[in-house]
């Protein structure tokens, strides 16, 4: 754990130093939820480099050698393991009925679905819910939060980053890694998540600015989860034209 913390500290220091040299729009031209855009773009670039060098090739290899039904079972298993996080946050958000429904899913899949490998609850039309500590904070009133790109983990906000950290204490996968120093299960979870995102790679790479694409898609999704309403994506062409005009001044 000490070695891991030391590595993360080195990464954070490198990102802070590189942020000083990043070209970015003037502060008055930045997105109101993204005042730290220079730093965030550096972390975004770092994550893209790490992804291309390590995570994407591993995810493609995993997809190539693992049969589809097995990948589905692994995905179901990790989704089921996350149920305690969802159940607790639904309770904290004042949604006991939905928390009970999530518990029913967890009970059925764990007991009859071989620990969640088989999603029998969905076959029985038991609804699946989504909640985390970040959305709980949002429901408690912390609706607006500064955008923050996390090293290795990607798009987030200050609120969601703190929520993610809090959720790790009730997520069995993270608890095993923290308490037992066993990172195999956590590594498999990360790989299967990345493999499930492979179909989105082409769309992200085709975007004019992958940073803006991911930022606005993330913020829109979180707004929907917290407020129950969707906002349209920005007019990127107008936004970029305005920014370039400002940079020329």
LINURVEN-V448959 format. One record per residue. RES is the residue in three letters. SS is DSSP state (H for helix, E for strand, - for the rest). Layout:
BEGIN
RES:SS  RES:SS
END
This chain:
BEGIN
UNK:-  UNK:H  UNK:H  UNK:H  UNK:H  UNK:H  UNK:H  UNK:H  UNK:H  UNK:H  UNK:H  UNK:H  UNK:H  UNK:H  UNK:H  UNK:H  UNK:H  UNK:H  UNK:H  UNK:-  UNK:-  UNK:-  UNK:-  UNK:-  UNK:-  UNK:-  UNK:H  UNK:H  UNK:H  UNK:-  UNK:-  UNK:-  UNK:-  UNK:-  UNK:-  UNK:-  UNK:H  UNK:H  UNK:H  UNK:H  UNK:H  UNK:H  UNK:H  UNK:H  UNK:H  UNK:H  UNK:H  UNK:H  UNK:H  UNK:H  UNK:H  UNK:H  UNK:H  UNK:H  UNK:H  UNK:H  UNK:H  UNK:H  UNK:H  UNK:H  UNK:H  UNK:H  UNK:H  UNK:H  UNK:H  UNK:-  UNK:-  UNK:H  UNK:H  UNK:H  UNK:H  UNK:H  UNK:H  UNK:H  UNK:H  UNK:H  UNK:H  UNK:H  UNK:H  UNK:H  UNK:H  UNK:-  UNK:H  UNK:H  UNK:H  UNK:H  UNK:H  UNK:H  UNK:H  UNK:H  UNK:H  UNK:H  UNK:-  UNK:-  UNK:-  UNK:H  UNK:H  UNK:H  UNK:H  UNK:H  UNK:H  UNK:H  UNK:H  UNK:H  UNK:H  UNK:H  UNK:H  UNK:H  UNK:H  UNK:H  UNK:H  UNK:H  UNK:-  UNK:-  UNK:-  UNK:-  UNK:-  UNK:-  UNK:-  UNK:H  UNK:H  UNK:H  UNK:H  UNK:-  UNK:-  UNK:-  UNK:-  UNK:-  UNK:-  UNK:-  UNK:-  UNK:-  UNK:H  UNK:H  UNK:H  UNK:H  UNK:H  UNK:H  UNK:H  UNK:-  UNK:-  UNK:-  UNK:-  UNK:-  UNK:-  UNK:-  UNK:E  UNK:E  UNK:E  UNK:E  UNK:-  UNK:-  UNK:-  UNK:E  UNK:E  UNK:E  UNK:E  UNK:H  UNK:H  UNK:H  UNK:H  UNK:H  UNK:H  UNK:H  UNK:H  UNK:H  UNK:H  UNK:-  UNK:-  UNK:-  UNK:-  UNK:H  UNK:H  UNK:H  UNK:H  UNK:H  UNK:H  UNK:H  UNK:H  UNK:H  UNK:-  UNK:-  UNK:-  UNK:H  UNK:H  UNK:H  UNK:H  UNK:H  UNK:H  UNK:H  UNK:H  UNK:H  UNK:H  UNK:H  UNK:H  UNK:H  UNK:-  UNK:H  UNK:H  UNK:H  UNK:H  UNK:H  UNK:H  UNK:H  UNK:H  UNK:H  UNK:-  UNK:-  UNK:-  UNK:H  UNK:H  UNK:H  UNK:H  UNK:H  UNK:H  UNK:H  UNK:H  UNK:H  UNK:H  UNK:H  UNK:H  UNK:H  UNK:H  UNK:H  UNK:H  UNK:H  UNK:H  UNK:-  UNK:-  UNK:-  UNK:-  UNK:-  UNK:-  UNK:-  UNK:-  UNK:H  UNK:H  UNK:H  UNK:H  UNK:H  UNK:H  UNK:H  UNK:H  UNK:H  UNK:H  UNK:H  UNK:H  UNK:H  UNK:-
END
